[in-house]
Amino acid sequence: MAEQTEQALRELVSGLPDDAQKTVAGSFEQLLASDVANDAIRVSDTALDFTLPNAQDGLLQLSDVLKQGPAVLISTNSGGYLIATGYISCP
């Protein structure tokens, strides 16, 4: 994971001015040193059940959604979200 993170950092900062590269690199070093990645969700981890309001002024519970099949929760910067269910095939 550290190797992938370092590669992503190199790609991210490659087009930035020198002072910005140093700032971003310093922030990444602090993030990596914090070891926060050990607490991150991983593929195949089981999510805790939760409830969110839906568009019809009701509630949507994760466990109910999962009865329909796999689900993906997409969160937006504006505080909204989308839950997609079913199977999607990608080329």
C-alpha positions as CSV (number, residue, x, y, z in Angstrom):
1,M,0.0,0.0,0.0
2,A,2.8,2.4,0.8
3,E,4.3,1.9,-2.6
4,Q,1.0,2.6,-4.3
5,T,0.6,5.7,-2.2
6,E,4.1,7.0,-3.1
7,Q,3.4,6.4,-6.8
8,A,0.1,8.3,-6.5
9,L,1.9,11.2,-4.7
10,R,4.5,11.4,-7.4
11,E,1.8,11.6,-10.1
12,L,-0.2,14.1,-8.1
13,V,2.6,16.6,-7.5
14,S,4.4,16.2,-10.9
15,G,2.7,19.2,-12.4
16,L,2.7,21.5,-9.4
17,P,5.1,24.3,-8.7
18,D,8.1,23.4,-6.4
19,D,6.7,25.1,-3.3
20,A,3.3,23.3,-3.7
21,Q,5.1,20.0,-4.3
22,K,6.9,20.4,-0.9
23,T,3.6,21.3,0.9
24,V,1.7,18.3,-0.6
25,A,4.6,15.9,0.0
26,G,4.8,17.1,3.6
27,S,1.1,16.5,4.1
28,F,1.3,13.0,2.6
29,E,4.3,12.2,4.9
30,Q,2.2,13.2,7.9
31,L,-0.7,11.2,6.7
32,L,1.4,8.1,6.2
33,A,3.1,8.5,9.5
34,S,-0.3,8.7,11.3
35,D,-1.0,5.1,10.2
36,V,-4.6,6.0,9.6
37,A,-4.9,3.5,6.7
38,N,-5.0,0.7,9.2
39,D,-8.4,1.8,10.3
40,A,-9.8,2.1,6.7
41,I,-12.5,-0.1,5.3
42,R,-11.1,-2.9,3.1
43,V,-12.6,-4.9,0.3
44,S,-14.8,-7.7,1.8
45,D,-15.2,-5.9,5.2
46,T,-18.7,-6.1,6.5
47,A,-20.3,-2.7,6.9
48,L,-22.3,-1.8,10.0
49,D,-26.0,-1.5,9.4
50,F,-27.2,2.1,9.2
51,T,-30.3,4.1,8.2
52,L,-30.5,7.1,5.9
53,P,-33.4,9.3,4.9
54,N,-34.7,8.6,1.4
55,A,-36.1,10.8,-1.3
56,Q,-39.7,9.9,-0.3
57,D,-39.4,11.3,3.2
58,G,-38.9,7.7,4.5
59,L,-35.9,5.8,5.8
60,L,-33.6,3.5,4.0
61,Q,-31.8,0.8,6.0
62,L,-28.7,-0.8,4.6
63,S,-29.7,-4.3,5.6
64,D,-33.0,-3.9,3.6
65,V,-31.1,-2.7,0.6
66,L,-28.7,-5.7,0.8
67,K,-31.6,-8.1,0.6
68,Q,-31.8,-7.0,-3.1
69,G,-28.2,-7.8,-3.7
70,P,-24.8,-6.0,-3.5
71,A,-24.9,-2.3,-3.0
72,V,-22.6,0.7,-3.4
73,L,-23.0,3.9,-1.4
74,I,-21.7,7.0,-3.1
75,S,-21.4,10.1,-1.0
76,T,-21.2,13.6,-2.5
77,N,-19.3,16.7,-1.3
78,S,-22.7,18.5,-0.9
79,G,-23.9,16.0,1.7
80,G,-26.0,14.0,-0.7
81,Y,-25.7,10.3,-1.5
82,L,-26.8,7.6,-4.0
83,I,-27.2,3.9,-3.3
84,A,-26.8,1.7,-6.3
85,T,-27.9,-2.0,-6.2
86,G,-27.5,-4.9,-8.5
87,Y,-24.7,-5.9,-10.8
88,I,-22.9,-3.7,-13.2
89,S,-20.6,-5.1,-15.9
90,C,-17.6,-3.2,-16.8
91,P,-15.5,-3.9,-19.9
